């Protein structure tokens, strides 16, 4: 096994540079929603002219986007927390709006 110091020295010789990124949340937008990584550990790795990011943390998938949350808020007058909760319950933008408009 390599010690941390040996590993850093080896990486430096290979031209690999790493940098810890202080992040609160990482959001990956997909066609069907978002992947949210909360309380992430993010490392930027630069090797030559290529840059990659290594991300670990608690992963949650959202089947809706922040734009969906804002639209539900605009259409129904509820706060963002309520809009997110109902979107998570229903999994559908139109169903969330109809559920909120129908009341409790």
C-alpha positions in Angstrom: 0.0 0.0 0.0 1.0 3.6 -0.6 1.0 6.2 2.0 -0.9 9.4 1.3 2.4 11.2 0.8 3.7 8.6 -1.6 0.4 8.6 -3.6 0.5 12.4 -3.9 4.1 12.2 -5.1 3.3 9.5 -7.6 0.3 11.5 -9.0 2.4 14.6 -9.3 5.0 12.7 -11.3 2.2 11.5 -13.6 0.9 15.0 -14.1 -2.3 14.4 -12.2 -3.6 17.2 -10.1 -6.5 17.0 -7.6 -8.5 19.7 -5.9 -11.2 19.3 -3.3 -14.3 21.3 -4.2 -16.5 22.6 -1.3 -20.0 21.8 -2.5 -23.4 21.7 -0.7 -25.3 19.9 -3.5 -24.7 18.4 -6.9 -27.6 18.3 -9.4 -27.4 16.3 -12.6 -30.3 17.1 -15.0 -31.6 14.3 -17.1 -34.4 14.1 -19.6 -36.7 12.6 -17.0 -35.8 14.6 -13.9 -32.8 15.2 -11.7 -30.3 13.3 -9.8 -29.4 15.1 -6.6 -26.3 14.3 -4.5 -26.6 15.9 -1.1 -23.7 16.7 1.2 -21.3 15.6 -1.6 -17.5 15.0 -1.5 -16.3 16.4 -4.8 -12.8 16.0 -6.2 -11.7 17.7 -9.4 -9.0 15.6 -11.1 -6.9 17.2 -13.9 -4.8 14.9 -16.0 -3.2 16.6 -19.0 -5.9 18.7 -20.7 -8.8 16.5 -19.3 -10.8 17.3 -16.3 -13.0 14.9 -14.4 -15.0 15.1 -11.2 -15.3 12.4 -8.7 -18.5 12.7 -6.6 -19.7 10.7 -3.7 -22.6 11.4 -1.3 -26.3 10.6 -0.6 -28.1 10.2 -4.0 -31.7 11.0 -4.5 -33.6 10.9 -7.8 -36.2 13.4 -8.6 -38.7 12.8 -11.3 -39.3 16.5 -11.5 -37.2 19.6 -12.0 -36.9 22.9 -10.2 -38.8 24.5 -13.1 -41.6 22.0 -12.3 -41.6 23.2 -8.6 -41.8 26.8 -9.7 -44.6 26.1 -12.1 -46.7 24.4 -9.4 -46.0 27.3 -7.1 -47.1 29.8 -9.7 -50.3 27.9 -10.7 -51.4 27.1 -7.2 -49.9 29.7 -4.9 -48.3 27.2 -2.6 -44.7 27.4 -1.2 -41.8 25.4 -2.7 -41.8 22.9 0.1 -45.4 22.0 -0.5 -44.9 21.9 -4.2 -42.0 19.5 -3.9 -43.9 17.3 -1.4 -46.9 16.9 -3.7 -44.7 16.4 -6.8 -42.9 13.6 -4.9 -46.3 12.1 -3.9 -47.8 12.2 -7.3 -44.8 11.9 -9.6 -46.6 14.0 -12.2 -46.8 17.8 -12.8 -50.5 17.9 -13.8 -51.5 15.5 -11.1 -49.7 17.7 -8.5 -51.5 20.8 -9.6 -54.9 19.1 -9.6 -54.3 17.6 -6.2 -53.4 21.0 -4.7 -56.3 22.7 -6.4 -58.7 20.0 -5.1 -57.6 20.7 -1.5 -57.0 18.5 1.5 
